[in-house]
Amino acid sequence: MNKPYRILTLLFCIGLIVILAQPFVVDAAELKTLKGETIQGKITSFTDTEIIVDASGAVRKIPLFEMMQVTLEATAIHPPNPFSLVELSDGSQIVANSCIIKGDLIELGLPGGEKLPVPTNKISWVLYKAQVASDRATWNERISKKRKRDVVAILKKDADNPDGILNLLEGTLGKGSDDGKTIDFSTVGSTKPIPVPQANLHGLVFLRALDAEALPVLCKIIDKTKSEFLAAKITLNNENLKIKTSAGLDLTLPLASIHKLDFSKGKLAYLSDLEPSKILLSQDEERLSAFRKDTNLDGGPLRINGVSYAKGLAMLATTDLEFDLKGEYREFKAIAGFDDLVGWIEGSVILEIEGDGKQLVKLELTRKDKKRDNAINLSIKDVQRLRIVVRSSNPLEFGKHLNLANAQINK
């Protein structure tokens, strides 16, 4: 071998080694911390304890306990084609193009082409043809009721009922057939299981007790198809994210399929997800609801100054709520304003927020104010009791109300 050729070969090998040795980099990630920072940069390392990010040349190591959210892709939408929705015993929800039960395993075909076998003892429920939003809402309402047995749901359609009638049959679910075409089901009092065609199923509910061996949740991973995995452990491996769910399920997802990682569990709480420790309401017995969670007072979306909010409280005057925080939270945030879609009566509304009896903020708002969305950001460090009062500025309460959109407390 001549000398120039040896030199070229050596340079090529050195270059190949350098390329292979370079760590995988996640470009254009957005990170939000518990301190309220928003960091744009490239993730160069991801472990169970910290994230290392290159933010415009400044390398930062961020402990996971300080992390709130990591966004890799701006949006997530359900697939346009028919899909099933499967909830695991730990609360993870998986979008699947195919869902076949064989024996004690349910074989899920993920939208990205991955195959995921899941033991049926790790499944809480399955909703087939979940692409219809109204079907998902109805299903969530049905399964929220406490039951003592497994459930098979079959949607029967005929000329008189083109949308179908949902029949829920209680009993005991058994194994799927070897070819995945049927699943055994024993009705109450039956001694012999019936093979139910899986193609006829609208949904399945498995009676599950709380899993005593469930692993602590580190974060929620949401992919681009809106699957949600409650992860106990995550590892960045080249272009893939290795995940162990709280239920103990191991899977690997391409980073390109990830929408975001949500670390807010236990660090952030929305008031609409909490139960007030005290509720004091107006004496007006004709009012149907003094306050509502995550909807406006008419049951529609919360909307202030043209912006819709998924979380928050809608409160009539007079409503007085108290939350027991046990001194565990550091910050309160909300957007206060009148709902665009709910009728009103002329006059002002007063919002008062107290921490352990000390007034933290007092606002008097009217529909004539130029500022329609009022951002509230309060320190509630060491506060035990958070009190929120909405009242009319005069004795006339009828038609007075206020939204507290995105009302949240952060550690």
C-alpha positions in Angstrom: 0.0 0.0 0.0 1.5 3.4 -1.0 2.0 6.2 1.5 -0.7 8.6 0.1 -3.3 5.8 0.1 -2.4 4.9 3.7 -2.7 8.5 4.8 -6.2 8.8 3.1 -7.3 5.6 4.7 -6.1 6.8 8.2 -7.9 10.2 7.7 -11.1 8.4 6.7 -11.0 6.1 9.8 -10.3 9.0 12.1 -13.2 10.9 10.6 -15.5 7.9 11.0 -14.5 7.4 14.6 -15.2 11.1 15.3 -18.6 10.8 13.7 -19.5 7.7 15.6 -18.3 9.1 18.9 -20.4 12.3 18.7 -23.4 12.1 21.0 -26.9 12.3 19.5 -28.3 15.9 19.7 -31.9 16.8 19.9 -32.3 20.1 18.0 -34.8 22.9 18.6 -36.1 21.7 22.0 -38.0 24.0 24.3 -37.6 23.5 28.0 -39.6 25.0 30.8 -38.3 24.9 34.3 -40.0 25.1 37.7 -38.5 28.5 38.1 -40.5 29.8 35.1 -37.6 29.9 32.7 -38.1 29.0 29.0 -34.9 27.7 27.4 -34.5 27.1 23.7 -31.6 24.8 22.7 -30.2 21.5 21.8 -30.4 18.6 24.2 -27.0 16.8 24.2 -27.7 14.4 27.2 -30.7 13.0 28.9 -30.7 10.8 32.0 -32.9 9.9 34.9 -31.4 12.8 36.9 -30.6 15.6 34.6 -30.8 17.2 31.1 -27.8 18.8 29.5 -28.8 21.5 26.9 -26.7 23.7 24.7 -28.5 27.0 24.7 -26.8 29.2 22.0 -23.4 28.0 23.1 -24.0 28.1 26.8 -24.1 24.5 28.2 -26.5 24.0 31.1 -27.2 21.1 33.3 -30.8 21.1 34.6 -31.8 18.6 37.3 -35.0 16.8 36.5 -36.6 17.9 39.8 -36.4 21.5 38.4 -37.9 20.5 35.1 -41.5 21.1 34.1 -41.8 20.3 30.4 -39.6 19.5 27.4 -41.3 20.1 24.0 -39.7 18.4 21.0 -42.5 18.9 18.5 -45.0 21.8 18.6 -48.2 19.9 18.0 -49.8 16.5 18.6 -53.0 15.3 16.8 -54.9 12.0 16.7 -54.4 10.0 13.5 -57.0 10.6 10.8 -57.6 6.9 10.2 -59.6 4.7 12.6 -57.7 3.8 15.8 -58.2 2.2 19.2 -57.4 3.7 22.6 -55.9 1.5 25.3 -55.4 2.5 28.9 -52.9 0.6 31.0 -53.3 0.0 34.7 -51.0 2.9 35.5 -53.1 5.4 33.5 -51.0 5.4 30.4 -53.2 5.7 27.2 -51.9 4.3 23.9 -53.2 5.1 20.5 -53.1 1.9 18.3 -53.8 1.3 14.7 -54.5 -2.4 15.5 -55.5 -4.1 18.7 -55.7 -7.9 18.8 -56.0 -10.1 21.9 -54.3 -13.5 21.7 -54.2 -15.6 24.9 -53.1 -13.4 27.8 -51.5 -10.8 25.5 -52.9 -7.8 23.6 -50.9 -7.0 20.5 -50.9 -3.3 19.7 -49.8 -1.9 16.4 -48.6 1.6 17.0 -49.0 4.4 14.3 -45.3 4.5 13.7 -45.2 0.8 12.8 -43.9 -0.5 16.1 -45.4 -3.6 17.6 -46.1 -3.6 21.3 -47.2 -6.7 23.2 -48.9 -6.0 26.5 -50.1 -8.5 29.1 -53.8 -8.2 29.6 -53.3 -8.0 33.3 -51.7 -4.6 32.7 -54.8 -3.3 30.8 -57.6 -1.3 32.3 -59.8 -0.8 29.2 -59.9 -0.8 25.5 -62.0 1.5 23.2 -62.2 0.4 19.6 -62.7 3.0 16.8 -61.8 5.8 19.2 -61.3 8.3 16.5 -64.8 9.8 17.1 -64.5 12.5 19.8 -68.1 12.0 21.0 -67.5 8.3 21.4 -64.4 9.0 23.6 -66.4 11.4 25.8 -69.3 8.9 26.2 -66.9 6.1 27.0 -65.1 8.1 29.7 -68.4 8.9 31.2 -69.5 5.2 31.2 -66.2 3.8 32.6 -66.1 6.4 35.4 -68.8 4.4 37.2 -67.6 1.9 39.8 -68.2 -1.7 38.8 -67.6 -5.1 40.4 -67.0 -7.1 37.2 -65.4 -6.9 33.8 -67.4 -5.3 31.0 -67.9 -6.1 27.3 -69.4 -3.2 25.3 -71.1 -3.9 22.0 -72.6 -1.2 19.7 -75.7 -2.5 18.0 -76.8 -0.6 14.9 -80.0 -1.0 12.9 -82.3 1.0 10.6 -84.0 2.6 13.6 -80.7 3.4 15.3 -78.1 4.2 12.7 -75.7 5.6 15.3 -76.1 2.5 17.4 -77.1 1.5 20.9 -74.3 0.7 23.3 -74.9 -2.4 25.4 -72.7 -3.0 28.4 -72.6 -6.6 29.6 -71.0 -7.4 33.0 -69.1 -10.7 33.6 -65.6 -12.1 33.5 -63.2 -11.7 30.6 -61.0 -14.6 29.7 -58.3 -15.3 27.1 -58.2 -14.3 23.4 -58.2 -17.1 20.8 -54.9 -18.1 19.3 -55.9 -16.5 16.0 -57.0 -13.3 17.7 -60.6 -13.4 16.4 -62.5 -14.0 19.6 -62.2 -13.5 23.4 -63.8 -15.6 26.0 -66.5 -13.9 28.2 -68.5 -15.4 31.0 -71.8 -13.6 31.9 -72.9 -13.4 35.5 -74.0 -16.9 36.7 -72.7 -18.6 33.6 -70.5 -21.7 33.9 -69.3 -21.8 30.3 -67.5 -18.9 28.6 -68.9 -17.5 25.3 -66.4 -16.7 22.5 -67.2 -13.1 21.5 -65.9 -11.9 18.1 -63.4 -9.2 18.7 -64.6 -7.5 15.4 -67.9 -6.8 17.1 -66.4 -5.1 20.2 -66.9 -1.5 20.9 -64.9 -1.7 24.1 -63.6 -3.8 27.0 -63.2 -2.9 30.7 -61.1 -5.1 32.9 -61.7 -4.9 36.7 -58.4 -3.9 38.1 -57.3 -3.2 41.7 -54.6 -0.6 42.4 -51.2 -2.0 41.4 -49.2 -2.2 44.7 -46.0 -2.8 42.6 -46.5 0.3 40.3 -43.3 2.3 40.0 -43.2 6.0 40.9 -44.0 8.2 37.9 -41.1 10.4 36.6 -42.9 12.1 33.8 -45.7 11.8 31.2 -44.5 11.3 27.6 -46.9 12.4 24.9 -46.2 11.4 21.3 -47.4 13.1 18.1 -50.5 10.9 18.0 -51.5 11.8 21.6 -50.5 8.6 23.2 -49.6 9.2 26.8 -47.0 7.1 28.6 -46.5 7.5 32.4 -42.8 6.8 32.5 -40.9 5.6 35.6 -37.6 5.6 33.8 -36.3 7.1 30.5 -33.0 6.8 28.7 -31.9 8.6 25.5 -30.3 6.0 23.2 -29.1 7.5 19.9 -32.3 8.4 18.0 -34.6 6.6 20.4 -36.2 7.1 23.8 -36.2 3.9 26.0 -39.1 4.0 28.4 -40.2 1.9 31.4 -43.8 2.7 32.3 -45.1 2.8 35.9 -46.8 -0.5 35.2 -43.4 -2.0 34.3 -43.9 -2.1 30.5 -40.7 -1.6 28.5 -40.8 0.1 25.1 -38.7 2.1 22.7 -40.0 5.1 20.7 -38.2 7.1 18.0 -37.4 10.6 19.2 -38.9 11.9 16.0 -42.3 10.6 17.2 -42.3 12.5 20.6 -44.3 15.6 21.1 -43.3 16.5 24.7 -42.2 15.2 28.1 -44.3 16.6 31.0 -42.5 16.6 34.4 -45.2 18.7 36.1 -46.8 15.8 38.1 -46.5 16.7 41.8 -44.9 20.0 41.0 -47.9 21.8 39.5 -51.6 21.5 40.3 -54.6 23.2 38.7 -57.2 24.3 41.2 -59.9 22.8 39.0 -58.3 19.4 39.7 -58.4 20.0 43.5 -61.4 19.8 45.9 -61.8 23.0 48.0 -61.5 22.3 51.8 -64.3 24.9 52.3 -67.0 26.3 50.0 -69.2 29.2 51.0 -71.9 30.2 48.5 -74.5 32.9 48.0 -77.8 32.3 49.7 -79.5 32.5 46.2 -81.1 29.0 46.1 -82.2 29.5 42.4 -78.7 29.3 41.1 -77.8 25.9 39.6 -74.1 26.2 40.1 -71.9 28.6 42.0 -68.7 27.6 40.2 -67.7 25.2 37.5 -64.4 23.4 36.7 -62.8 23.6 33.2 -65.9 25.1 31.6 -67.7 28.4 31.7 -71.0 28.7 33.6 -73.0 27.7 30.5 -71.0 24.5 30.1 -68.9 25.7 27.2 -65.2 26.4 26.9 -63.6 29.0 29.2 -62.9 32.0 26.9 -61.4 35.4 27.9 -60.6 38.1 25.3 -60.7 35.7 22.4 -58.5 33.1 24.0 -59.9 29.7 25.0 -58.5 27.8 28.1 -58.7 24.1 28.9 -58.3 24.6 32.6 -59.7 27.0 35.1 -62.7 28.0 37.3 -65.8 29.9 36.4 -67.3 31.5 39.5 -70.5 33.3 40.2 -70.8 36.2 42.7 -70.7 35.4 45.6 -68.4 32.3 45.7 -65.9 31.8 48.5 -63.4 28.9 48.1 -60.6 27.8 50.3 -57.8 25.3 49.4 -55.6 23.5 51.9 -52.1 23.8 50.4 -50.1 22.6 53.5 -47.4 25.1 52.8 -46.1 23.0 49.9 -46.4 25.4 47.0 -44.4 28.5 46.0 -46.4 30.3 43.3 -50.0 31.0 42.3 -50.9 31.9 38.7 -54.1 32.7 36.8 -55.8 34.8 34.2 -58.8 36.7 35.6 -61.4 38.0 33.3 -65.0 37.9 32.1 -66.1 35.1 29.8 -66.7 36.1 26.2 -69.6 33.7 25.8 -71.6 34.1 29.0 -74.2 36.8 29.5 -73.7 39.4 32.1 -75.3 42.3 34.0 -73.8 45.8 34.1 -71.6 46.4 37.2 -68.3 45.5 38.7 -67.0 42.2 40.2 -64.4 42.1 43.0 -61.8 39.3 43.2 -59.9 38.8 46.4 -57.2 36.2 47.1 -55.9 35.6 50.6 -53.1 33.5 52.0 -53.6 32.4 55.7 -55.9 35.4 56.2 -53.6 37.9 54.6 -54.8 39.7 51.5 -52.5 38.9 48.5 -54.4 40.7 45.8 -57.7 42.6 45.3 -59.0 43.5 41.9 -62.2 45.3 40.9 -63.1 44.4 37.3 -65.8 45.7 34.9 -66.7 44.9 31.3 -65.7 48.4 30.3 -62.0 47.8 31.3 -59.6 48.1 28.4 -57.6 45.2 30.0 -59.7 42.1 29.5 -57.3 39.4 30.6 -55.6 40.2 33.9 -52.5 38.1 34.7 -52.1 37.2 38.4 -48.8 35.9 39.7 -48.5 35.6 43.5 -45.9 34.2 45.9 -47.6 31.7 48.2 -44.5 30.3 49.8 -45.4 28.6 53.1 -49.1 29.4 52.7 -51.3 26.8 54.4 -54.8 28.1 53.3 -55.5 29.8 50.0 -58.8 31.6 49.9 -60.4 32.9 46.7 -63.5 35.1 46.8 -65.5 36.5 43.9 -68.3 38.9 44.9 -70.3 41.8 43.5 -69.4 45.4 44.3 -73.0 46.0 45.3 -75.8 44.0 46.8 -77.0 42.9 43.3 -75.3 39.6 42.6 -77.5 38.3 39.8 -75.5 38.0 36.5 -72.1 38.7 38.1 -69.4 36.2 37.4 -65.7 35.8 36.7 -63.3 33.3 35.2 -60.0 32.3 36.7 -58.4 30.6 33.6 -55.3 28.4 34.1 -55.5 28.8 37.8 -52.6 26.8 39.1 -50.2 26.4 42.0 -46.5 25.5 41.5 -43.9 24.1 43.8 
